Amino acid sequence: MRTAIVSAGLLLGLAGCAGVQRAVPTEELVDSQVSIRQAEAAGAESIPDAAQHLQWAREQTNEARRLLERQRRDEAALFLKRAEADAELALALAREAPARAEADRLLQQVQQLQQSTVQ
């Protein structure tokens, strides 16, 4: 008898959990928007690869909003995670570009110095 009561309680608990809808992924939405703004501030739009990832991040965030309006929270959360990842990649590419340009400039100077010492 006791086992039946415990089993019934567990089944009711599981049924209750299954009926609970996931909360709106507010944190993920904010995280993706912050990452997009950081990438924009770093100049991602002026670097082709970064600009592409930034555009994808914006599109995925917009799609997540549409999904949230249709109460499709789990799918929206996935889109927001992808949006944040693309925005972070855009930010990394934007930060890398000036460093790469400086490295290329220094490499050219070294090559010029090497050529001048050989001659």
N, CA, C and O atoms as CSV, one atom per row, in Angstrom:
chain,resi,resn,atom,element,x,y,z
A,1,MET,N,N,0.823,-1.181,0.000
A,1,MET,CA,C,0.000,0.000,0.000
A,1,MET,C,C,0.872,1.253,0.000
A,1,MET,O,O,0.635,2.197,-0.753
A,2,ARG,N,N,1.876,1.236,0.855
A,2,ARG,CA,C,2.772,2.396,0.948
A,2,ARG,C,C,3.486,2.647,-0.379
A,2,ARG,O,O,3.651,3.799,-0.780
A,3,THR,N,N,3.908,1.587,-1.062
A,3,THR,CA,C,4.572,1.702,-2.353
A,3,THR,C,C,3.643,2.316,-3.384
A,3,THR,O,O,4.079,3.119,-4.210
A,4,ALA,N,N,2.383,1.953,-3.347
A,4,ALA,CA,C,1.415,2.494,-4.296
A,4,ALA,C,C,1.224,3.993,-4.073
A,4,ALA,O,O,1.101,4.752,-5.034
A,5,ILE,N,N,1.199,4.417,-2.821
A,5,ILE,CA,C,1.024,5.835,-2.503
A,5,ILE,C,C,2.244,6.631,-2.961
A,5,ILE,O,O,2.110,7.710,-3.539
A,6,VAL,N,N,3.434,6.089,-2.698
A,6,VAL,CA,C,4.668,6.760,-3.121
A,6,VAL,C,C,4.724,6.830,-4.642
A,6,VAL,O,O,5.089,7.862,-5.206
A,7,SER,N,N,4.365,5.742,-5.302
A,7,SER,CA,C,4.375,5.730,-6.768
A,7,SER,C,C,3.381,6.740,-7.336
A,7,SER,O,O,3.682,7.440,-8.303
A,8,ALA,N,N,2.214,6.810,-6.739
A,8,ALA,CA,C,1.203,7.771,-7.203
A,8,ALA,C,C,1.714,9.194,-7.002
A,8,ALA,O,O,1.532,10.055,-7.863
A,9,GLY,N,N,2.351,9.432,-5.868
A,9,GLY,CA,C,2.904,10.767,-5.601
A,9,GLY,C,C,3.979,11.137,-6.610
A,9,GLY,O,O,4.018,12.273,-7.084
A,10,LEU,N,N,4.842,10.201,-6.940
A,10,LEU,CA,C,5.879,10.450,-7.936
A,10,LEU,C,C,5.279,10.730,-9.300
A,10,LEU,O,O,5.734,11.634,-10.000
A,11,LEU,N,N,4.275,9.979,-9.687
A,11,LEU,CA,C,3.626,10.198,-10.980
A,11,LEU,C,C,2.960,11.562,-11.039
A,11,LEU,O,O,3.050,12.256,-12.051
A,12,LEU,N,N,2.300,11.946,-9.968
A,12,LEU,CA,C,1.669,13.272,-9.934
A,12,LEU,C,C,2.723,14.379,-9.998
A,12,LEU,O,O,2.527,15.400,-10.657
A,13,GLY,N,N,3.830,14.163,-9.311
A,13,GLY,CA,C,4.924,15.149,-9.344
A,13,GLY,C,C,5.506,15.293,-10.736
A,13,GLY,O,O,5.747,16.409,-11.197
A,14,LEU,N,N,5.733,14.175,-11.409
A,14,LEU,CA,C,6.254,14.218,-12.777
A,14,LEU,C,C,5.255,14.863,-13.722
A,14,LEU,O,O,5.645,15.641,-14.593
A,15,ALA,N,N,4.007,14.562,-13.572
A,15,ALA,CA,C,2.986,15.169,-14.424
A,15,ALA,C,C,2.937,16.671,-14.209
A,15,ALA,O,O,2.769,17.434,-15.160
A,16,GLY,N,N,3.084,17.091,-12.970
A,16,GLY,CA,C,3.093,18.529,-12.669
A,16,GLY,C,C,4.278,19.218,-13.291
A,16,GLY,O,O,4.152,20.328,-13.809
A,17,CYS,N,N,5.439,18.572,-13.249
A,17,CYS,CA,C,6.638,19.165,-13.858
A,17,CYS,C,C,6.505,19.257,-15.368
A,17,CYS,O,O,6.948,20.229,-15.980
A,18,ALA,N,N,5.903,18.255,-15.957
A,18,ALA,CA,C,5.748,18.256,-17.413
A,18,ALA,C,C,4.806,19.355,-17.873
A,18,ALA,O,O,4.942,19.870,-18.983
A,19,GLY,N,N,3.857,19.715,-17.027
A,19,GLY,CA,C,2.897,20.742,-17.399
A,19,GLY,C,C,3.412,22.154,-17.211
A,19,GLY,O,O,2.808,23.097,-17.724
A,20,VAL,N,N,4.492,22.327,-16.504
A,20,VAL,CA,C,5.033,23.665,-16.246
A,20,VAL,C,C,5.784,24.146,-17.474
A,20,VAL,O,O,6.666,23.449,-17.975
A,21,GLN,N,N,5.446,25.327,-17.961
A,21,GLN,CA,C,6.149,25.878,-19.111
A,21,GLN,C,C,7.433,26.552,-18.648
A,21,GLN,O,O,7.508,27.107,-17.551
A,22,ARG,N,N,8.416,26.490,-19.494
A,22,ARG,CA,C,9.696,27.122,-19.209
A,22,ARG,C,C,9.519,28.634,-19.232
A,22,ARG,O,O,8.798,29.175,-20.070
A,23,ALA,N,N,10.179,29.298,-18.314
A,23,ALA,CA,C,10.099,30.761,-18.254
A,23,ALA,C,C,10.721,31.372,-19.508
A,23,ALA,O,O,11.557,30.755,-20.168
A,24,VAL,N,N,10.306,32.567,-19.814
A,24,VAL,CA,C,10.867,33.277,-20.960
A,24,VAL,C,C,12.368,33.398,-20.754
A,24,VAL,O,O,12.807,33.813,-19.682
A,25,PRO,N,N,13.167,33.045,-21.759
A,25,PRO,CA,C,14.624,33.082,-21.609
A,25,PRO,C,C,15.153,34.522,-21.623
A,25,PRO,O,O,15.899,34.917,-22.519
A,26,THR,N,N,14.753,35.284,-20.617
A,26,THR,CA,C,15.118,36.697,-20.542
A,26,THR,C,C,16.620,36.889,-20.467
A,26,THR,O,O,17.174,37.762,-21.134
A,27,GLU,N,N,17.276,36.079,-19.660
A,27,GLU,CA,C,18.726,36.213,-19.500
A,27,GLU,C,C,19.456,35.977,-20.825
A,27,GLU,O,O,20.390,36.703,-21.165
A,28,GLU,N,N,19.023,34.959,-21.565
A,28,GLU,CA,C,19.650,34.676,-22.854
A,28,GLU,C,C,19.417,35.823,-23.837
A,28,GLU,O,O,20.306,36.167,-24.616
A,29,LEU,N,N,18.218,36.414,-23.801
A,29,LEU,CA,C,17.907,37.542,-24.682
A,29,LEU,C,C,18.810,38.729,-24.368
A,29,LEU,O,O,19.356,39.361,-25.272
A,30,VAL,N,N,18.961,39.023,-23.094
A,30,VAL,CA,C,19.830,40.134,-22.680
A,30,VAL,C,C,21.275,39.838,-23.059
A,30,VAL,O,O,21.975,40.717,-23.563
A,31,ASP,N,N,21.730,38.607,-22.821
A,31,ASP,CA,C,23.117,38.245,-23.149
A,31,ASP,C,C,23.394,38.421,-24.638
A,31,ASP,O,O,24.447,38.936,-25.014
A,32,SER,N,N,22.467,38.001,-25.482
A,32,SER,CA,C,22.702,38.137,-26.924
A,32,SER,C,C,22.714,39.601,-27.330
A,32,SER,O,O,23.519,40.005,-28.170
A,33,GLN,N,N,21.833,40.399,-26.743
A,33,GLN,CA,C,21.797,41.825,-27.082
A,33,GLN,C,C,23.069,42.537,-26.613
A,33,GLN,O,O,23.597,43.395,-27.321
A,34,VAL,N,N,23.553,42.187,-25.441
A,34,VAL,CA,C,24.798,42.784,-24.937
A,34,VAL,C,C,25.962,42.414,-25.840
A,34,VAL,O,O,26.780,43.267,-26.183
A,35,SER,N,N,26.040,41.152,-26.227
A,35,SER,CA,C,27.127,40.706,-27.102
A,35,SER,C,C,27.068,41.409,-28.457
A,35,SER,O,O,28.103,41.774,-29.014
A,36,ILE,N,N,25.867,41.596,-28.983
A,36,ILE,CA,C,25.716,42.304,-30.257
A,36,ILE,C,C,26.203,43.740,-30.121
A,36,ILE,O,O,26.923,44.234,-30.989
A,37,ARG,N,N,25.825,44.405,-29.056
A,37,ARG,CA,C,26.248,45.802,-28.849
A,37,ARG,C,C,27.764,45.913,-28.666
A,37,ARG,O,O,28.380,46.862,-29.153
A,38,GLN,N,N,28.355,44.963,-27.977
A,38,GLN,CA,C,29.812,44.975,-27.803
A,38,GLN,C,C,30.515,44.816,-29.146
A,38,GLN,O,O,31.502,45.499,-29.422
A,39,ALA,N,N,30.010,43.921,-29.969
A,39,ALA,CA,C,30.608,43.716,-31.294
A,39,ALA,C,C,30.455,44.972,-32.144
A,39,ALA,O,O,31.383,45.357,-32.855
A,40,GLU,N,N,29.302,45.607,-32.074
A,40,GLU,CA,C,29.093,46.851,-32.819
A,40,GLU,C,C,30.068,47.924,-32.349
A,40,GLU,O,O,30.664,48.630,-33.163
A,41,ALA,N,N,30.229,48.043,-31.037
A,41,ALA,CA,C,31.123,49.057,-30.473
A,41,ALA,C,C,32.582,48.799,-30.848
A,41,ALA,O,O,33.373,49.737,-30.947
A,42,ALA,N,N,32.934,47.548,-31.055
A,42,ALA,CA,C,34.310,47.191,-31.427
A,42,ALA,C,C,34.567,47.370,-32.915
A,42,ALA,O,O,35.692,47.170,-33.375
A,43,GLY,N,N,33.533,47.748,-33.681
A,43,GLY,CA,C,33.723,47.986,-35.099
A,43,GLY,C,C,33.546,46.760,-35.970
A,43,GLY,O,O,34.099,46.697,-37.068
A,44,ALA,N,N,32.794,45.800,-35.507
A,44,ALA,CA,C,32.615,44.560,-36.257
A,44,ALA,C,C,32.000,44.787,-37.637
A,44,ALA,O,O,32.257,44.019,-38.565
A,45,GLU,N,N,31.197,45.827,-37.773
A,45,GLU,CA,C,30.532,46.065,-39.058
A,45,GLU,C,C,31.509,46.439,-40.167
A,45,GLU,O,O,31.185,46.309,-41.347
A,46,SER,N,N,32.691,46.897,-39.801
A,46,SER,CA,C,33.668,47.309,-40.814
A,46,SER,C,C,34.622,46.187,-41.216
A,46,SER,O,O,35.492,46.392,-42.063
A,47,ILE,N,N,34.472,45.023,-40.631
A,47,ILE,CA,C,35.330,43.877,-40.941
A,47,ILE,C,C,34.432,42.793,-41.522
A,47,ILE,O,O,33.546,42.300,-40.824
A,48,PRO,N,N,34.635,42.407,-42.780
A,48,PRO,CA,C,33.682,41.519,-43.464
A,48,PRO,C,C,33.297,40.256,-42.695
A,48,PRO,O,O,32.109,39.972,-42.544
A,49,ASP,N,N,34.267,39.500,-42.210
A,49,ASP,CA,C,33.923,38.263,-41.491
A,49,ASP,C,C,33.135,38.561,-40.220
A,49,ASP,O,O,32.153,37.883,-39.916
A,50,ALA,N,N,33.564,39.565,-39.491
A,50,ALA,CA,C,32.874,39.945,-38.255
A,50,ALA,C,C,31.473,40.455,-38.561
A,50,ALA,O,O,30.523,40.153,-37.839
A,51,ALA,N,N,31.351,41.225,-39.628
A,51,ALA,CA,C,30.046,41.774,-40.008
A,51,ALA,C,C,29.063,40.653,-40.335
A,51,ALA,O,O,27.882,40.753,-40.004
A,52,GLN,N,N,29.535,39.594,-40.978
A,52,GLN,CA,C,28.658,38.470,-41.308
A,52,GLN,C,C,28.134,37.805,-40.038
A,52,GLN,O,O,26.940,37.523,-39.931
A,53,HIS,N,N,29.016,37.556,-39.084
A,53,HIS,CA,C,28.589,36.925,-37.827
A,53,HIS,C,C,27.668,37.854,-37.035
A,53,HIS,O,O,26.732,37.398,-36.379
A,54,LEU,N,N,27.936,39.135,-37.099
A,54,LEU,CA,C,27.074,40.105,-36.428
A,54,LEU,C,C,25.670,40.088,-37.045
A,54,LEU,O,O,24.670,40.139,-36.329
A,55,GLN,N,N,25.609,40.017,-38.351
A,55,GLN,CA,C,24.307,39.950,-39.032
A,55,GLN,C,C,23.555,38.683,-38.637
A,55,GLN,O,O,22.353,38.726,-38.375
A,56,TRP,N,N,24.263,37.555,-38.594
A,56,TRP,CA,C,23.614,36.307,-38.175
A,56,TRP,C,C,23.087,36.420,-36.749
A,56,TRP,O,O,21.991,35.947,-36.447
A,57,ALA,N,N,23.869,37.048,-35.877
A,57,ALA,CA,C,23.439,37.215,-34.486
A,57,ALA,C,C,22.152,38.037,-34.420
A,57,ALA,O,O,21.237,37.705,-33.666
A,58,ARG,N,N,22.087,39.088,-35.195
A,58,ARG,CA,C,20.872,39.912,-35.219
A,58,ARG,C,C,19.679,39.112,-35.729
A,58,ARG,O,O,18.592,39.170,-35.154
A,59,GLU,N,N,19.888,38.368,-36.807
A,59,GLU,CA,C,18.798,37.575,-37.385
A,59,GLU,C,C,18.306,36.513,-36.401
A,59,GLU,O,O,17.102,36.295,-36.268
A,60,GLN,N,N,19.227,35.866,-35.724
A,60,GLN,CA,C,18.845,34.826,-34.771
A,60,GLN,C,C,18.107,35.417,-33.575
A,60,GLN,O,O,17.173,34.806,-33.056
A,61,THR,N,N,18.521,36.599,-33.139
A,61,THR,CA,C,17.818,37.264,-32.043
A,61,THR,C,C,16.400,37.635,-32.471
A,61,THR,O,O,15.454,37.465,-31.702
A,62,ASN,N,N,16.253,38.133,-33.675
A,62,ASN,CA,C,14.919,38.475,-34.180
A,62,ASN,C,C,14.036,37.229,-34.296
A,62,ASN,O,O,12.855,37.262,-33.951
A,63,GLU,N,N,14.615,36.140,-34.780
A,63,GLU,CA,C,13.855,34.897,-34.887
A,63,GLU,C,C,13.449,34.404,-33.499
A,63,GLU,O,O,12.339,33.904,-33.321
A,64,ALA,N,N,14.330,34.540,-32.526
A,64,ALA,CA,C,14.004,34.133,-31.155
A,64,ALA,C,C,12.832,34.952,-30.619
A,64,ALA,O,O,11.956,34.415,-29.942
A,65,ARG,N,N,12.815,36.233,-30.917
A,65,ARG,CA,C,11.679,37.069,-30.480
A,65,ARG,C,C,10.367,36.576,-31.101
A,65,ARG,O,O,9.340,36.506,-30.425
A,66,ARG,N,N,10.410,36.238,-32.387
A,66,ARG,CA,C,9.207,35.716,-33.051
A,66,ARG,C,C,8.751,34.405,-32.397
A,66,ARG,O,O,7.558,34.181,-32.193
A,67,LEU,N,N,9.716,33.552,-32.076
A,67,LEU,CA,C,9.377,32.291,-31.430
A,67,LEU,C,C,8.791,32.522,-30.034
A,67,LEU,O,O,7.869,31.818,-29.620
A,68,LEU,N,N,9.318,33.494,-29.325
A,68,LEU,CA,C,8.780,33.809,-27.999
A,68,LEU,C,C,7.336,34.291,-28.086
A,68,LEU,O,O,6.518,33.976,-27.221
A,69,GLU,N,N,7.028,35.045,-29.117
A,69,GLU,CA,C,5.650,35.502,-29.305
A,69,GLU,C,C,4.703,34.328,-29.525
A,69,GLU,O,O,3.521,34.408,-29.188
A,70,ARG,N,N,5.219,33.240,-30.088
A,70,ARG,CA,C,4.415,32.036,-30.332
A,70,ARG,C,C,4.541,31.027,-29.191
A,70,ARG,O,O,4.112,29.880,-29.318
A,71,GLN,N,N,5.132,31.463,-28.078
A,71,GLN,CA,C,5.290,30.615,-26.887
A,71,GLN,C,C,6.181,29.396,-27.137
A,71,GLN,O,O,6.009,28.367,-26.483
A,72,ARG,N,N,7.117,29.495,-28.059
A,72,ARG,CA,C,8.048,28.398,-28.356
A,72,ARG,C,C,9.380,28.722,-27.680
A,72,ARG,O,O,10.375,29.033,-28.333
A,73,ARG,N,N,9.361,28.638,-26.353
A,73,ARG,CA,C,10.480,29.098,-25.525
A,73,ARG,C,C,11.759,28.294,-25.709
A,73,ARG,O,O,12.849,28.863,-25.770
A,74,ASP,N,N,11.633,26.983,-25.796
A,74,ASP,CA,C,12.832,26.147,-25.923
A,74,ASP,C,C,13.572,26.446,-27.226
A,74,ASP,O,O,14.798,26.560,-27.242
A,75,GLU,N,N,12.811,26.572,-28.320
A,75,GLU,CA,C,13.441,26.900,-29.598
A,75,GLU,C,C,14.053,28.296,-29.553
A,75,GLU,O,O,15.142,28.520,-30.081
A,76,ALA,N,N,13.359,29.220,-28.929
A,76,ALA,CA,C,13.867,30.587,-28.811
A,76,ALA,C,C,15.177,30.602,-28.030
A,76,ALA,O,O,16.105,31.326,-28.389
A,77,ALA,N,N,15.256,29.818,-26.980
A,77,ALA,CA,C,16.480,29.763,-26.175
A,77,ALA,C,C,17.654,29.268,-27.013
A,77,ALA,O,O,18.772,29.762,-26.864
A,78,LEU,N,N,17.413,28.303,-27.886
A,78,LEU,CA,C,18.492,27.811,-28.755
A,78,LEU,C,C,18.951,28.891,-29.731
A,78,LEU,O,O,20.150,29.068,-29.945
A,79,PHE,N,N,18.007,29.608,-30.317
A,79,PHE,CA,C,18.369,30.694,-31.226
A,79,PHE,C,C,19.167,31.770,-30.495
A,79,PHE,O,O,20.102,32.345,-31.053
A,80,LEU,N,N,18.797,32.039,-29.251
A,80,LEU,CA,C,19.507,33.068,-28.490
A,80,LEU,C,C,20.928,32.635,-28.145
A,80,LEU,O,O,21.840,33.462,-28.133
A,81,LYS,N,N,21.121,31.367,-27.870
A,81,LYS,CA,C,22.484,30.865,-27.617
A,81,LYS,C,C,23.342,30.989,-28.876
A,81,LYS,O,O,24.505,31.387,-28.809
A,82,ARG,N,N,22.756,30.644,-30.023
A,82,ARG,CA,C,23.496,30.793,-31.281
A,82,ARG,C,C,23.784,32.251,-31.572
A,82,ARG,O,O,24.865,32.588,-32.055
A,83,ALA,N,N,22.830,33.115,-31.283
A,83,ALA,CA,C,23.020,34.547,-31.514
A,83,ALA,C,C,24.162,35.073,-30.659
A,83,ALA,O,O,25.006,35.832,-31.135
A,84,GLU,N,N,24.184,34.673,-29.414
A,84,GLU,CA,C,25.258,35.133,-28.529
A,84,GLU,C,C,26.619,34.623,-29.010
A,84,GLU,O,O,27.603,35.362,-28.986
A,85,ALA,N,N,26.673,33.375,-29.442
A,85,ALA,CA,C,27.937,32.819,-29.935
A,85,ALA,C,C,28.414,33.568,-31.179
A,85,ALA,O,O,29.599,33.883,-31.293
A,86,ASP,N,N,27.502,33.856,-32.111
A,86,ASP,CA,C,27.897,34.603,-33.308
A,86,ASP,C,C,28.337,36.020,-32.965
A,86,ASP,O,O,29.295,36.529,-33.546
A,87,ALA,N,N,27.649,36.656,-32.030
A,87,ALA,CA,C,28.031,38.012,-31.638
A,87,ALA,C,C,29.401,38.014,-30.955
A,87,ALA,O,O,30.205,38.919,-31.180
A,88,GLU,N,N,29.665,37.020,-30.137
A,88,GLU,CA,C,30.973,36.936,-29.483
A,88,GLU,C,C,32.082,36.686,-30.501
A,88,GLU,O,O,33.181,37.224,-30.371
A,89,LEU,N,N,31.794,35.875,-31.507
A,89,LEU,CA,C,32.781,35.645,-32.566
A,89,LEU,C,C,33.022,36.932,-33.353
A,89,LEU,O,O,34.162,37.247,-33.695
A,90,ALA,N,N,31.963,37.668,-33.638
A,90,ALA,CA,C,32.110,38.956,-34.327
A,90,ALA,C,C,32.983,39.901,-33.499
A,90,ALA,O,O,33.835,40.604,-34.042
A,91,LEU,N,N,32.766,39.911,-32.204
A,91,LEU,CA,C,33.575,40.753,-31.316
A,91,LEU,C,C,35.044,40.329,-31.350
A,91,LEU,O,O,35.932,41.177,-31.447
A,92,ALA,N,N,35.300,39.037,-31.271
A,92,ALA,CA,C,36.683,38.541,-31.305
A,92,ALA,C,C,37.361,38.893,-32.631
A,92,ALA,O,O,38.525,39.293,-32.649
A,93,LEU,N,N,36.634,38.743,-33.733
A,93,LEU,CA,C,37.205,39.077,-35.041
A,93,LEU,C,C,37.474,40.580,-35.152
A,93,LEU,O,O,38.472,40.995,-35.742
A,94,ALA,N,N,36.594,41.377,-34.591
A,94,ALA,CA,C,36.782,42.831,-34.634
A,94,ALA,C,C,37.992,43.248,-33.808
A,94,ALA,O,O,38.726,44.159,-34.191
A,95,ARG,N,N,38.198,42.590,-32.689
A,95,ARG,CA,C,39.360,42.911,-31.845
A,95,ARG,C,C,40.662,42.396,-32.449
A,95,ARG,O,O,41.729,42.970,-32.230
A,96,GLU,N,N,40.563,41.313,-33.207
A,96,GLU,CA,C,41.757,40.725,-33.801
A,96,GLU,C,C,42.276,41.562,-34.977
A,96,GLU,O,O,43.486,41.624,-35.196
A,97,ALA,N,N,41.402,42.187,-35.715
A,97,ALA,CA,C,41.775,42.887,-36.950
A,97,ALA,C,C,42.866,43.942,-36.741
A,97,ALA,O,O,43.839,43.944,-37.496
A,98,PRO,N,N,42.756,44.830,-35.762
A,98,PRO,CA,C,43.831,45.820,-35.582
A,98,PRO,C,C,45.163,45.174,-35.191
A,98,PRO,O,O,46.222,45.623,-35.628
A,99,ALA,N,N,45.111,44.140,-34.381
A,99,ALA,CA,C,46.336,43.445,-33.979
A,99,ALA,C,C,46.985,42.773,-35.189
A,99,ALA,O,O,48.207,42.803,-35.336
A,100,ARG,N,N,46.178,42.173,-36.044
A,100,ARG,CA,C,46.705,41.527,-37.245
A,100,ARG,C,C,47.311,42.577,-38.184
A,100,ARG,O,O,48.369,42.344,-38.768
A,101,ALA,N,N,46.658,43.710,-38.329
A,101,ALA,CA,C,47.180,44.775,-39.195
A,101,ALA,C,C,48.517,45.283,-38.672
A,101,ALA,O,O,49.440,45.521,-39.451
A,102,GLU,N,N,48.624,45.448,-37.362
A,102,GLU,CA,C,49.885,45.897,-36.761
A,102,GLU,C,C,50.973,44.849,-36.953
A,102,GLU,O,O,52.117,45.197,-37.245
A,103,ALA,N,N,50.637,43.582,-36.797
A,103,ALA,CA,C,51.616,42.508,-37.005
A,103,ALA,C,C,52.095,42.493,-38.447
A,103,ALA,O,O,53.287,42.319,-38.701
A,104,ASP,N,N,51.181,42.672,-39.396
A,104,ASP,CA,C,51.559,42.719,-40.816
A,104,ASP,C,C,52.487,43.902,-41.098
A,104,ASP,O,O,53.457,43.778,-41.846
A,105,ARG,N,N,52.181,45.044,-40.494
A,105,ARG,CA,C,53.022,46.233,-40.678
A,105,ARG,C,C,54.427,45.992,-40.139
A,105,ARG,O,O,55.412,46.342,-40.789
A,106,LEU,N,N,54.521,45.402,-38.969
A,106,LEU,CA,C,55.830,45.119,-38.378
A,106,LEU,C,C,56.594,44.081,-39.189
A,106,LEU,O,O,57.813,44.175,-39.332
A,107,LEU,N,N,55.892,43.107,-39.712
A,107,LEU,CA,C,56.534,42.095,-40.551
A,107,LEU,C,C,57.121,42.733,-41.809
A,107,LEU,O,O,58.225,42.381,-42.224
A,108,GLN,N,N,56.401,43.656,-42.408
A,108,GLN,CA,C,56.922,44.367,-43.581
A,108,GLN,C,C,58.175,45.164,-43.230
A,108,GLN,O,O,59.127,45.194,-44.010
A,109,GLN,N,N,58.183,45.803,-42.076
A,109,GLN,CA,C,59.365,46.554,-41.654
A,109,GLN,C,C,60.560,45.626,-41.473
A,109,GLN,O,O,61.676,45.959,-41.871
A,110,VAL,N,N,60.326,44.475,-40.879
A,110,VAL,CA,C,61.412,43.513,-40.677
A,110,VAL,C,C,61.941,43.030,-42.029
A,110,VAL,O,O,63.153,42.917,-42.212
A,111,GLN,N,N,61.060,42.750,-42.958
A,111,GLN,CA,C,61.480,42.299,-44.280
A,111,GLN,C,C,62.276,43.380,-45.005
A,111,GLN,O,O,63.260,43.084,-45.683
A,112,GLN,N,N,61.848,44.625,-44.861
A,112,GLN,CA,C,62.569,45.734,-45.480
A,112,GLN,C,C,63.960,45.876,-44.860
A,112,GLN,O,O,64.933,46.126,-45.570
A,113,LEU,N,N,64.052,45.722,-43.578
A,113,LEU,CA,C,65.357,45.800,-42.908
A,113,LEU,C,C,66.263,44.650,-43.344
A,113,LEU,O,O,67.461,44.847,-43.548
A,114,GLN,N,N,65.705,43.469,-43.486
A,114,GLN,CA,C,66.483,42.329,-43.923
A,114,GLN,C,C,67.007,42.549,-45.343
A,114,GLN,O,O,68.158,42.232,-45.643
A,115,GLN,N,N,66.171,43.081,-46.196
A,115,GLN,CA,C,66.587,43.329,-47.576
A,115,GLN,C,C,67.655,44.410,-47.622
A,115,GLN,O,O,68.593,44.312,-48.413
A,116,SER,N,N,67.535,45.422,-46.805
A,116,SER,CA,C,68.524,46.507,-46.834
A,116,SER,C,C,69.875,46.051,-46.285
A,116,SER,O,O,70.908,46.568,-46.712
A,117,THR,N,N,69.897,45.109,-45.363
A,117,THR,CA,C,71.173,44.613,-44.844
A,117,THR,C,C,71.824,43.628,-45.777
A,117,THR,O,O,73.043,43.467,-45.738
A,118,VAL,N,N,71.054,42.958,-46.619
A,118,VAL,CA,C,71.604,42.005,-47.589
A,118,VAL,C,C,72.276,42.760,-48.729
A,118,VAL,O,O,73.281,42.295,-49.266
A,119,GLN,N,N,71.747,43.894,-49.101
A,119,GLN,CA,C,72.262,44.630,-50.239
A,119,GLN,C,C,73.487,45.350,-49.889
A,119,GLN,O,O,74.066,46.031,-50.735
